[in-house]
Amino acid sequence: MIVFLAITSICAFAESDENNGVRDPTIPLGYSSGYVGSRNASELVLDSVLISPNRKLAIINGEILREGQALAGASGIKVQRILPQTVVLQQGEKTWVLNLSPSVITKH
């Protein structure tokens, strides 16, 4: 039992380092999306939005992003703005919005 807890703790610590110290608490430890290759806008899915007084994060196709960051393998698509239920993306002069699925939205 102690060995299992130690291994779980080590995995959690390693995952937090991969995302600049931020780990999505809703993703199981050791999860990998398995995505390889480039993406286009029609394949992007807004999984979650996390907003606190200190930071705003968007999880798009399992990738944790802040405002101004570019999506990996997405031909220069950047997160322009993060709002409670939507994320505004930009690629050059083109701008569009990803919305959370109604089944994901929860109010506190």
Order of alpha helices (4+ residues) and beta strands (2+ residues): alpha-beta-beta-beta-beta-beta-beta
